[in-house]
Amino acid sequence: MIDAQLLRDDPDRLRRSQIARGNDPATVDAALDADAARRAAITAFEELRAQQNAFSKRVAAAPKEDKPALLAEVKDLAARVKAASAAASEAETGYTDAITRIENVIEDGVPAGGEDDYTVLREVGERPAFDFTPRDHLELGELLAAIDMQRGAKVSGARFYYLRGVGARLELALMTYALDKALANGFTMLTTPTLVKPEIMAGTGFLGEHADEVYYLPEQELYLTGTSEVALAGYHADEIIDVHEPVRYAGWSTCYRSEAGSHGKDTRGIIRVHQFNKLEMFVYADPAEAAAEHERLLGWQEEMMHALGLSYRVIDTAAGDLGSSAARKYDIEAWIPTQDAYRELTSTSNCTSYQARRLSTRFRGEDGKTSPVATLNGTLATTRWLVAILETHQRADGSVVVPEPLRPYLGGLETLEPVA
């Protein structure tokens, strides 16, 4: 949620941000009108309440013979106070609806435009070259008896799969290696709930224009999370926390996404699926330190890419391709040989105080006043990474070299061999 003071003091900044995202800047004007109506309704209610309190004292002090006439006025005034209270509540709801239509204010320098308008910040590593025709990750996964899409579809439907044997072990090795990296950098591990209440899902900004990608259980009034970011953001909801040093959590969870609107995209293999595992970094920080912490998250992600021997690029995502909560997002895209293209493996977002304001997560400043914290997130490992690992490190015979950092987690296994 946008800061109400920013709305009043600098609405042009909000309009520019909305335009860069491809949104209607009229949402800002609507929020200004709703804010004015809310404040007027609250003032009217408070004035009537003050009159009611003063009149009640007058009634209490009046002679007995005057009280019947005064009580009639009390009844009329009470009805007016009740109506004013209802009007104030209605105005508050209208204001909340209006201001939540404004997405987070983008940071300076974020490119304007849509999905294809990103800025490439750097390309790192040599793209793998082969003296044979490379196999894609699914063909490799089937040769290694590591991925079983057919039985996944039989049991659960399209875009479900089994990881088996070395495939399941490789995913666990990747996740555990990432967790060890996170722990070494001051993160506390959490295994998170994957079902959350509507107010937590809404508070993180996932019930906006992409709500149709979220699985919902109406009878239980719970949502399945597409990232542990949601549960991690809700962890300190309605709390005042100490962010003198960043509070860092590493959330390990299974994630669920309906992938609505992605029909025909990445239907082969495990690039775009309905269920996957992920280790998510999540940070609560002083807003003044958020940009620096964002760079640290990106740095840890790049360290993972280097360690796994992957060629990648970092892009500054365009405003129109940001989620509603993100003020800036960096994507890291690994080179996928059989697609002759970079594909996103991970991202990291600075959500500034947008989520924390909705979820009432605050810190106490030096002046003793409370303010919303900043929240940031970034993926450190997920099932999709197997795509790049398998394709990058494959050999002509269908075997795959295990990246050196993962070998200790696989009992020293150096090569994944095809199964006869």
N, C-alpha and C positions, 0 to 999 in steps of 0.2 A: 504494500500500500504506500502511496505517495505521502510525504510529509505535508500536512495541511498548511503549514507556514510557508513552505516552498511554493505551494499552489497560489497563495495570496501574494507573495513577494515577487515571484519570478515566473508568471504563467507563460511567458514567451519561451522560456527554456523548455518547459514541458511541451509546448506546441511543436518546437523544433524537434524534440525527441520523438514525438508521436509521428511527425511527418517522415523522419528518417526511417522509422520502423514500417512505414506504409500504412499507418493508422490515421483515422480522422481526427484532426486537431480540434474539432468541435467538441470532443469529449472533455477537453480542458475547460471550455466555456460552460458546458453543462455542469461540471463539477464546481466551478466558481459560483454559478447561480444557486446550486444546491447548498453550498457552504453558506452563502448569504441567507438563504431561506432558513437553514438550520439555526444559525446564530440569532436571527430575528425571532424564531419560534421559542428558542430557549430563553431569550430575554423577556418575551411576553409572559412565559410561564413563571419565571422567577419573580417578575414584578407582581403578578397576581398572587403568588405564594406569599410574598412579603405583605401584601394587602390583607391576605387571609390571616396571617399571623398577628398583624397589628389589630385587626378587627376582633380576633378571638380574645385578645387582652382587654379590649374595650368592653366586650360582652361580659367577661368575667368580673369587671369592675363596676358594671352598670347596676342600678337599683333593680330590685326584683320585679317591680311593675313594668319596667322598660324592656325586660329580657324577651318576652314573646315576640315583640315587633322586631327586635334585633336578630332573633334566631331565624326568622324568615329571610333576612338579608344574608345570614350565615349560609343558609341552604343554597341560595342563589349564587353566592360567591364560590361555594364548594363545587357547584356544577360547572362554573366557569373555569375553575382551577383544573378540574378533571378533564374538561375539553381541551384546555391549553396543554396539559400533560400529554394527552393523546396526539395533539398536533405536533408537539416537540418530538415525540417518539417517531411519528410518521416522517417528519423532516430529517431526523437522524438516519432512518432507514434509506430515505431517498439520497442523502449525502453519501452514505456508505456504498450504495449501488453505483452512484456516479463516479466516485473517486476510484473504485476498484476497476473501472473500465480503462483507467490510465495505467499503462505498463511502466515498468521501472525506467527511470531516466538514464539514458545511455551515457557512458563516459565519453569525454572529449577524445576525438580521434577514431572512434568506432566508425567503420565505413557505412554509409547509407546504402539502402537497397535491399535486395532479396538474397535468395540462396546462392546465386552465382556471382554475387558482388563482393565476396570476401577479399581480403588482402593477404597474400602469401608473405609471411615474415621471414621464413628461412626454409631451405631444403637441406637435409642432413643425411649423410651416408650414401654409399654407392648402391644403385639399383642392382639387384641380382641379375646376372647374365648366365645363360645355360647353353651348353652345346648339344642339347636335346630339347624336344618339345615338352615343356613343363606341364605337369598335371595340376588340376585345380584341387582345392582343399578337400572337396568331397570325394573325388576319385582317390586321393591319397588316403583319406580317412577310411574308405572302404577297403583299400589294399592292406591297411594296417589293422583292420578290424577294430577301428577306433571310433567310427561314427556310423550309426544305423538310423537313417532317415525313414526307411520303409516301415520298420516296426514302430517308430515314433508316430507315423501317420496312422498306422493300424490302431494304435492304442488311444491316441489323443486327437488325431486330425492333422491337417496340413500345418507346416511350420513347427512341428514338434519333432523331437529326435531323442535318441539315446547316445550318450557317450559311454563307451565300454572299453574295458582293458586299458591299453596304454593311453587312449583318448581321455578317459576319466582320470587316470593318474596324471596325465600331462596338465589337465585343467587344475587339478588340486595342487600340483607342484607350482604352477604359475601363481595361483591365488596365495599360496603359503609364502612364496618368495616375496610377493608384493606386500603381504602382511608384515614380514620381517623388516622390509624396507620402511614401512610406515611406523612400526614400533621404534625403530632406530632413530626416527625423526620426531619422536615425542607424541605419537598418536596413541590413544587408548582404544583397544578393540571393543566393538559392540556387535553382538549378533542381534539383529533388529526384528521387530514384528514386521510381517509382510501384509498385514491387514490393519488399516488405520481408519479412524473416524472421519466423517466428512469435513469437520472443521479443521482438522490437521491437513488433509489433502487440499482443501481450499486455501489454507494459510500459506502453503508453499507455492501456490500459483498454478497448480496442475489441473484445475477445473475451469480453465478458460477455453480458448478456441480449440485446444487439443483434448478436451474432456472425453471425446469419443474413443481415444486410445487407451483409456483407463478401464479396467475391469471393475464392475460394481456388483455387490451382493445386496439387492434392495431389502430383502427380508431381514438381514442382519444390520443394515445401514453401515456397511463397511466397504472400503475400497482396497483392492489389491495394488500394492505399490509397484511402480515400474522402475524404481531406484530406491535404495535405502536412504537417499537424501531426504525423502519425505519423513520417515520415522526419526531420522537424526535431527531434522529441523524441529520436530515436535518434542524432542527429548527435554528441552528446557523451556517449553511454552509456559507462559504465565509465571516466569521466574526472573529474579534479579541475580546475575552471575558475575563473577570476577573475570574480566578479560584483560587484566594488566599484562598477562602473557596470553597468546592465542590458545583457546581451548580446542584441541584437535581430537577428532574421533575417526576411527576406521570402521566403517560398517560392512559386515559380511552378510550377504543375503542372497536369496533367490529373488528374481525380478520378473514381472509379468507385464506384457504390453500387447494390446490387441492388434497393433499395426494397422489401424483403420486408415484407409486411403492409400495403402501401399500395395494394392493389388498389382501383380505383374512385376514388382520390383524385388530383386534379390531373392527370388523364390527357391533358388538352388542352394543347398547347403545350409550353413548355420550363421550366415551374415545377418539376416533379419528374421528373427524367430519370436515366438510368443513367450518363451520362458528361457532364462539364462541366469548364470551366477555372476556376482560382481562384488568387488571390494571398492568401496567408495570412501574417499577422504571428505570429511566435513569439518568446517572450522567456524567457531564463533570468535570474533575479533573486535577490537576497537575500530570503529569506522575509519579513523585516521590511519590505521595500519593495513586496511583491507587491500589496497592496490599492491603493496609490497608482499603481502601474504599470497596474493593471487600469482605473482611471479614465482614465489617459492613452490606453490603447488605445480605450476607448469614445469619448473626445473626438476622436481621429483618424477614427474611423468616422463620427461625426456631422458632422465637417467635410466628408467626402465627400458625405453626403446633402445638406447645404446647397449645396455647389458644383454638384451635379447638379440642383438645383431640385426635390427630392422632398419630399413631405409624409410625415412618419413619426412613430412613437412609440417610446419606449424602455420595455421591460418588464423587471422583475426576475423571472426565471424561478423558478417554484415548485420546491421540493426534489425532488418526485417526477418532474419533467420534466428534471432535470439528468442529464447523463451520469455514469457512475460515478466519473470522475476529477475532476469540477468541484466546487469548494466554493461557487462562485457563478457565475452566467451572466446576462449582459444580452443580450437580443435587441433588434435594431432592425427594426421592421416598417414597410415603406412602404405607403402607400395605393395600392390597385389599383382604379382607377375602375370597371371593368366588373364587378368582384366586390363592389363596395361594401363593401370590408373591407381591413383591414391584413393584410399577408402578410410573413412573415419574409424579410429579405434578408441579414442578417448577424447574427453573435453574437460575443461575446467571453467567455472563461472564465478564471477564476483556478483553477488546479489545485493550488495550494499545493505541497507537497512530495510529493504522492501519486505522480505519474509518476516523478519523479526518484529516489524511494526504490526503486521497482521497477527502474529502469534504472541505478541506481548512478551518478548524476550529482551530484557534490558540490562544495562550495567550502570553503576553509580560513578559519576565523574568526580573530579577533585572538588567541585563545588557542592557535592552532596546530592545533586539532582540526578534523576534517572533518565536515560536515553536508550533508544533501540540499539542493539549491537549490530554488527555486520555479519552476514553469513556467506560462506564460500563453499564450493564443492568441486570435486574432481575425481574421476575414476582412475584407479591405479592398476586394475586388472579386471578383465571380464572374459566370458567365454569366446567372444568374437576374436580375441587376440590369437586364438588357435589358428584362424584362417591365415594370418600373416606368417605365423611361425612355421606352419606346415609348408606353405608354398615357398617361402624364402629359403628354407634349409633343406629342400628336397634334393634327391639324387636320381640319376637316370633309372636305377632299378626300382624306384618307388620307396626306397628307404628315406628317412628324415634324420638329419643330425640334430641332436638335442642341444639347445643353447647351453653353454657351460654353466651359467649360474643355476640352471634348473636341475642339473645332474645329481647334486646331493639329495634333492627331494625325490628322486626316482631311483634311489639305491645305487647311484653311480652309473646308471644307464646312459650310454653315449649316443646310441643310434636306435631309432625305432625301425624295426624290420617288417617287411610285408609278411602276411600270414598266408601260408600255402592254402 
